[in-house]
């Protein structure tokens, strides 16, 4: 005989109903699917594209179960993997014609079959790891030696400029492994240089070596600076990997640090190993160029650029003429981080450059005040203006966009 109060029985019944309801998605299984997402920000994934893809499948007599559009892109479900593979090739050729820049990522995936109304109330299937659902596992190693070499080369270049500005003369600067050596002819000059450098660079250790005519200052990184450079390299790579994994539409991807220089990437449910490897292993370069202010701004992407110019698209899709002459490349950038402008409190990017970059950007900005400068991202032959800003003041080694 049930002796519990009515409200307790009702509570138990409610828990059972809710538990059953939110367990239901796990019984519907998964379907092989083709997922379409934008590559970059100029391509749009919308209802018009979904209709176009459905028409392509209809014209090629490829049957599909249904097509859905959400924030991660277009997902088209198929009855079997063979149809899925055939559809992927057909859709990829239609959206990314040969000889043109690829605007869309067309990848294989597995998507749940649960009804839309279950997803709307937050009843989602339990996503399984690699052991149960399969997928892709990558173990990537960050080239810390290259990161340290680049930073030390930057310091060597900066020290040349600092000593030159103070009129302290040296015989030469060389880098050997993780050390930078500065050579001097006399003790007085070395002592002056030691004082200048020690005041300027708090992240470095300066040690006097040699005697007689063979005098030198040997420079090495402090342990805190060494750790900071390694952490920054890892963070930048993890952030870049997260942005790239989003293109694959993987559910609950795992991207985490392992040890001091390795990154684990696990993509449960992703079937297209080649596409995943291509996207994750993609390399990109940055260029800084001036915007052409002497000609009228383009109104469409089909306009022919003036001599010495190139037409590129901004992230919003607007075309802009930039000069072909490259002011700087990403090699001179030593650090970049997100922040907020102290005056307007708007999001900003803080950029630091080595002495070579600082010298060039100072001269260019001085000669082009109130003109626009573009930062271009070049990836797999695609050029995109990720930032177009007006030069308000003379820029130096550290500036804000």
Secondary structure in CASP SS format (residue, H / E / C, confidence):
PFRMAT SS
TARGET T0000
AUTHOR 0000-0000-0000
METHOD secondary structure of the structure
MODEL  1
X C 1.00
X C 1.00
X C 1.00
X C 1.00
X C 1.00
X H 1.00
X H 1.00
X H 1.00
X H 1.00
X H 1.00
X H 1.00
X H 1.00
X H 1.00
X H 1.00
X H 1.00
X H 1.00
X H 1.00
X H 1.00
X H 1.00
X H 1.00
X H 1.00
X H 1.00
X H 1.00
X H 1.00
X H 1.00
X H 1.00
X H 1.00
X C 1.00
X C 1.00
X E 1.00
X E 1.00
X E 1.00
X E 1.00
X E 1.00
X E 1.00
X E 1.00
X E 1.00
X E 1.00
X C 1.00
X C 1.00
X C 1.00
X C 1.00
X C 1.00
X C 1.00
X C 1.00
X C 1.00
X H 1.00
X H 1.00
X H 1.00
X H 1.00
X H 1.00
X H 1.00
X H 1.00
X H 1.00
X H 1.00
X H 1.00
X H 1.00
X H 1.00
X H 1.00
X C 1.00
X C 1.00
X C 1.00
X C 1.00
X C 1.00
X C 1.00
X E 1.00
X E 1.00
X E 1.00
X E 1.00
X E 1.00
X C 1.00
X C 1.00
X E 1.00
X E 1.00
X E 1.00
X E 1.00
X E 1.00
X C 1.00
X C 1.00
X C 1.00
X H 1.00
X H 1.00
X H 1.00
X H 1.00
X H 1.00
X H 1.00
X H 1.00
X H 1.00
X H 1.00
X H 1.00
X H 1.00
X H 1.00
X H 1.00
X H 1.00
X H 1.00
X C 1.00
X C 1.00
X C 1.00
X C 1.00
X C 1.00
X C 1.00
X C 1.00
X C 1.00
X E 1.00
X E 1.00
X E 1.00
X E 1.00
X E 1.00
X E 1.00
X E 1.00
X E 1.00
X E 1.00
X C 1.00
X C 1.00
X C 1.00
X H 1.00
X H 1.00
X H 1.00
X H 1.00
X H 1.00
X C 1.00
X C 1.00
X C 1.00
X C 1.00
X C 1.00
X C 1.00
X C 1.00
X C 1.00
X C 1.00
X H 1.00
X H 1.00
X H 1.00
X H 1.00
X C 1.00
X E 1.00
X E 1.00
X E 1.00
X E 1.00
X E 1.00
X E 1.00
X E 1.00
X C 1.00
X C 1.00
X H 1.00
X H 1.00
X H 1.00
X H 1.00
X H 1.00
X H 1.00
X H 1.00
X H 1.00
X H 1.00
X H 1.00
X H 1.00
X H 1.00
X H 1.00
X H 1.00
X H 1.00
X H 1.00
X H 1.00
X H 1.00
X H 1.00
X H 1.00
X H 1.00
X H 1.00
X C 1.00
X C 1.00
X C 1.00
X C 1.00
X C 1.00
X C 1.00
X E 1.00
X E 1.00
X E 1.00
X E 1.00
X E 1.00
X C 1.00
X C 1.00
X E 1.00
X E 1.00
X E 1.00
X E 1.00
X E 1.00
X E 1.00
X C 1.00
X C 1.00
X H 1.00
X H 1.00
X H 1.00
X H 1.00
X H 1.00
X H 1.00
X H 1.00
X H 1.00
X H 1.00
X H 1.00
X H 1.00
X H 1.00
X H 1.00
X H 1.00
X C 1.00
X C 1.00
X C 1.00
X E 1.00
X E 1.00
X E 1.00
X E 1.00
X E 1.00
X E 1.00
X E 1.00
X E 1.00
X C 1.00
X C 1.00
X E 1.00
X E 1.00
X E 1.00
X E 1.00
X E 1.00
X E 1.00
X E 1.00
X E 1.00
X C 1.00
X H 1.00
X H 1.00
X H 1.00
X H 1.00
X H 1.00
X H 1.00
X H 1.00
X H 1.00
X H 1.00
X H 1.00
X H 1.00
X H 1.00
X H 1.00
X H 1.00
X H 1.00
X H 1.00
X H 1.00
X H 1.00
X H 1.00
X H 1.00
X H 1.00
X H 1.00
X H 1.00
X H 1.00
X H 1.00
X H 1.00
X C 1.00
X C 1.00
X C 1.00
X C 1.00
X C 1.00
X E 1.00
X E 1.00
X E 1.00
X E 1.00
X E 1.00
X C 1.00
X C 1.00
X C 1.00
X E 1.00
X E 1.00
X E 1.00
X E 1.00
X E 1.00
X E 1.00
X E 1.00
X C 1.00
X C 1.00
X C 1.00
X C 1.00
X H 1.00
X H 1.00
X H 1.00
X H 1.00
X H 1.00
X H 1.00
X H 1.00
X H 1.00
X C 1.00
X C 1.00
X C 1.00
X E 1.00
X E 1.00
X E 1.00
X E 1.00
X E 1.00
X E 1.00
X E 1.00
X E 1.00
X C 1.00
X C 1.00
X C 1.00
X C 1.00
X C 1.00
X C 1.00
X C 1.00
X C 1.00
X C 1.00
X C 1.00
X C 1.00
X C 1.00
X C 1.00
X C 1.00
X C 1.00
X C 1.00
X C 1.00
X E 1.00
X E 1.00
X E 1.00
X E 1.00
X E 1.00
X E 1.00
X C 1.00
X C 1.00
X C 1.00
X C 1.00
X E 1.00
X E 1.00
X E 1.00
X E 1.00
X E 1.00
X C 1.00
X C 1.00
X C 1.00
X C 1.00
X E 1.00
X E 1.00
X H 1.00
X H 1.00
X H 1.00
X E 1.00
X E 1.00
X E 1.00
X E 1.00
X E 1.00
X E 1.00
X E 1.00
X E 1.00
X C 1.00
X C 1.00
X C 1.00
X C 1.00
X C 1.00
X C 1.00
X E 1.00
X E 1.00
X E 1.00
X E 1.00
X E 1.00
X E 1.00
X E 1.00
X C 1.00
X H 1.00
X H 1.00
X H 1.00
X H 1.00
X H 1.00
X H 1.00
X H 1.00
X H 1.00
X H 1.00
X H 1.00
X H 1.00
X H 1.00
X H 1.00
X C 1.00
X C 1.00
X C 1.00
X C 1.00
X E 1.00
X E 1.00
X E 1.00
X E 1.00
X E 1.00
X E 1.00
X E 1.00
X E 1.00
X C 1.00
X C 1.00
X E 1.00
X E 1.00
X E 1.00
X E 1.00
X E 1.00
X E 1.00
X E 1.00
X E 1.00
X E 1.00
X C 1.00
X C 1.00
X C 1.00
X C 1.00
X C 1.00
X C 1.00
X C 1.00
X E 1.00
X E 1.00
X E 1.00
X C 1.00
END
